[in-house]
Amino acid sequence: MGRLLLRRPGGRFLGRLWRQVPRDGGFVEFFSVVCPFCLETVEIDVDPQTEGSFVQDCSVCCHPWQVHVVRDQDGAVDVRIESTD
């Protein structure tokens, strides 16, 4: 259903789908990701219409990440994060 937590070269991490909550005619999807700075596992939410990239701070260490959200034609979501520096 989601992706396993995998470290990629260059500090990139893939998110693992954790749960879905109904909202606005779709599902807000919560992903478990690993911060590339503090290496803590945290949860981020992705709205049904979200696609592309945005910056979000780690809820543990407050360092900013670049979050990338890609949706395929079947509606599957790929979330990955990387450090902003």
N, C-alpha and C positions, 0 to 999 in steps of 0.2 A: 504494500500500500504506500509506504513512504520510503525514504532512503535511509540506509544505515549511516551512522556518524563516521565519516571518513576524512582523514586529513589529506589534503591535496598539496602538491608542491606550490610554493609561494604563499603559504598561510591560508589557503582556501579550505573551507569546511562545507560539507553538505548537511542539510537539515533532514531530520526524520519526522514524518508526520506523526503527531502525538494524539490529537483529537480534533473533532469538528463540532462546531456549535452553529445552529441555524440562525441566520440574520439577513434581513433585507432580500428575501427570495433566493438566498444562496447559503453557503456555509462559510463561516469564518474558520480558517484552518490554523491550528496551533502546531508549530514545529519546534522540536527540540534541537538546539544548535550548540556548538562548542565555541566559546569566545576565543579568537586567535591570540588574545593578550593574556588573560588570566587562566584560560583552559577550563573554566567552569561551564557546566551544561546549564543553559538557560532556555526559556520558552519565549518564542515570538509569535505574534498572530499576524495572519495575512488575510485581508478582506477578499471577498469573491472577485472584485474587479481589479485587484492589484496585479500589476505586471510591470516589469522593468526593474529599475534600480532605485534605491533610496538609502539614506544614511540613518542608522539607528545606534544609540548608545547602549553598551552592555549594562544590564541592570545590576551587575555585581561590581565591576571595576570602573564603569563610566567611560571607557574608551570607545570611540566611534568605530562602527563597522560599515562596510558597504554591503548592503543586502541586495541580491539579485534574485528576481522571481520570474520564472519562465513557465508558461502554460502551453501544453501541446494541444492538438486538435481534439483529443479525447477528454480534455479537462484535467489531466494529471498535472500536478504542480511540482516543479523542481525549485528548491530554495537553496541558495548557497551564500555564504558570507566570507568576507575577506577583510583584512586590516586596511585602513584608509591611508597608511603611510608606506 
